[in-house]
Amino acid sequence: MARGIAPLLRRLKSLEGTPYSRSFLLGLPHNAALLAASEGYGCIPPEIDKLIRQA
């Protein structure tokens, strides 16, 4: 899980400050599945967790 999160986090940082960052995480099926699986293991970085919980 951690190996998959690192590239995701890197790509997310390039979208920082845009309206697309949340859609990138939750709107793309592969990213959403990785996050769902990672959440079960408790290995979601705080910056991703914060973004996911935003309404």
C-alpha positions in Angstrom: 0.0 0.0 0.0 2.7 2.5 0.9 4.4 2.0 -2.4 1.2 3.0 -4.2 0.6 6.0 -2.0 4.0 7.6 -2.7 3.3 8.3 -6.4 -0.2 9.3 -5.6 1.0 11.8 -3.1 3.5 13.2 -5.6 0.9 13.7 -8.3 -1.5 15.2 -5.8 1.1 17.8 -4.8 1.2 18.9 -8.4 -2.6 19.5 -8.2 -2.4 21.5 -5.0 -4.4 24.6 -5.1 -6.6 23.5 -8.0 -10.2 22.3 -7.9 -9.0 18.9 -9.3 -7.2 17.4 -6.3 -10.2 15.9 -4.6 -11.5 14.6 -7.9 -8.1 13.1 -8.7 -8.3 11.1 -5.4 -11.9 10.0 -5.4 -13.1 10.3 -9.0 -10.5 7.9 -10.6 -11.4 4.3 -9.8 -7.8 3.1 -9.3 -7.0 5.9 -6.9 -10.2 5.5 -4.9 -9.6 1.8 -4.6 -6.1 2.3 -3.4 -7.3 4.8 -0.8 -10.1 2.5 0.4 -7.7 -0.3 0.8 -5.1 1.9 2.5 -7.6 3.3 4.9 -8.2 -0.2 6.2 -4.5 -0.5 7.0 -4.2 3.0 8.5 -1.6 4.2 6.0 -3.2 7.2 4.5 -0.9 10.3 4.9 -2.5 13.2 6.9 -2.5 15.5 3.9 -4.6 13.1 1.8 -6.8 12.3 4.8 -7.5 16.0 5.3 -8.4 16.5 1.6 -10.7 13.4 1.6 -12.6 14.7 4.7 -13.3 18.1 3.2 -16.9 18.6 2.1 
